[in-house]
Amino acid sequence: MSAISAPTVNDVLFDKIAAMGHEQVVFCHDEKTGLRAIIAIHNTVLGPALGGTRMWQYASDADAILDALRLSEGMTYKAAVAGLNLGGGKAVILGDPRKDKSEAFFRRYGKFVDSLGGKYITAEDVGTSKMDMEYIAMETEHVSGLPEHKGGSGDPSPVTAYGVFMGVKASAKKVYGNDNLSGKKVMVQGAGNVGRYLIDNLMKEGAVVYVSDIFEDQIQKVTSAHPSVKVIAPADVYSVDMDIYAPCALGATLNDETIPQLRCAIVAGGANNQLKDTDKHMRMLMDRGILYAPDFVINAGGLINVYSELEGYNRQNALSKTEHIYDQTLAIFEAAQNEGISTLEASVRIARRRIEAIANIKTRW
């Protein structure tokens, strides 16, 4: 993936977009509802760009733009590696997801999505919910992940978490020689939907689980279901004595400050864009002998789930397809070892080869 710094007022935004290979970036603004959003479409060779809409309080507009660019690029590779006929896109809405929502707000956003004519299909993501998707669907048909009573597939988080779990097990197989997680110490950072479902899977397998989150109500949901899970303060996450670090919150948690603190053999989690500087921080993990399971490979379950919805949804089929993440992750580890490259580079190469092959036989969506 591209190592690129956040754009500033002195940068030429088109240069950033071109460097990462994006086809289109749409800035959405509506004064009456207060909506401010960015829709980034990275690549549509394989099909329409599908990716969730994230709502977050960004420190700056530049940070929001960078997040949209990096997330949409990751979606391209995620779909390609998973073998899906989808392109990569992502949207971010600037705002507080706990305060700034309304029906009109998301219906106006739905109109922006609809204006793209199906080139971008949205879905639930960090800071957005099934109810938000219902509002969006009032204005466009280009939305997935709707509640089951609306004909959709419901919450994709259990499937996303199952894919991450498969990636964790594959990583354990590579490092320890078997994929049994019983007794393995796993630090799950982020107790949102994906993190909680991942913890459910880990606990069933007998793992020793630690959890951390900035929101106390999320922590309480975990400890109510699993009293033996140990709560770790956010500042202490990286120095915990653990076997596996599973970041499941926002990205960029692997950086200059945190990597030297890590006391683990494996990084495998559900968060997107875990490496703040992709090339530099991938190298730091490799220098420390820490195996990295590329995020867009092992968190593809959610995308597989919503893609299955477009085909005619069946939850068991979605789970069965997601189970292949185990073999795909092992194949990436083997390719990285054989080619003498990072696991991240190995996965990107696999994705790009598929995109280039299909580009030769079809026009863009």
Secondary structure, DSSP 8 states (H G I E B T S, - for coil): --------TTS-HHHHHHHHT-SEEEEEEETTTTEEEEEEEEE-SSSSEE--EEEE--SSHHHHHHHHHHHHHHHHHHHHHTT-S-EEEEEEEES-TTTS--HHHHHHHHHHHHTTTTSEEB-B-TT--HHHHHHHHTT-S-B----GGGTS----HHHHHHHHHHHHHHHHHHHHSS---TT-EEEEE--SHHHHHHHHHHHHTT-EEEEE-S-HHHHHHHHHH-TT-EE--GGGGGGS--SEEEE-SSS--BSTTTGGG---SEE--S-S--BSSHHHHHHHHHHTT-EE--HHHHTTHHHHHHHHHHHH--HHHHHHHHHTHHHHHHHHHHHHHHHT--HHHHHHHHHHHHHHHHHTTS---
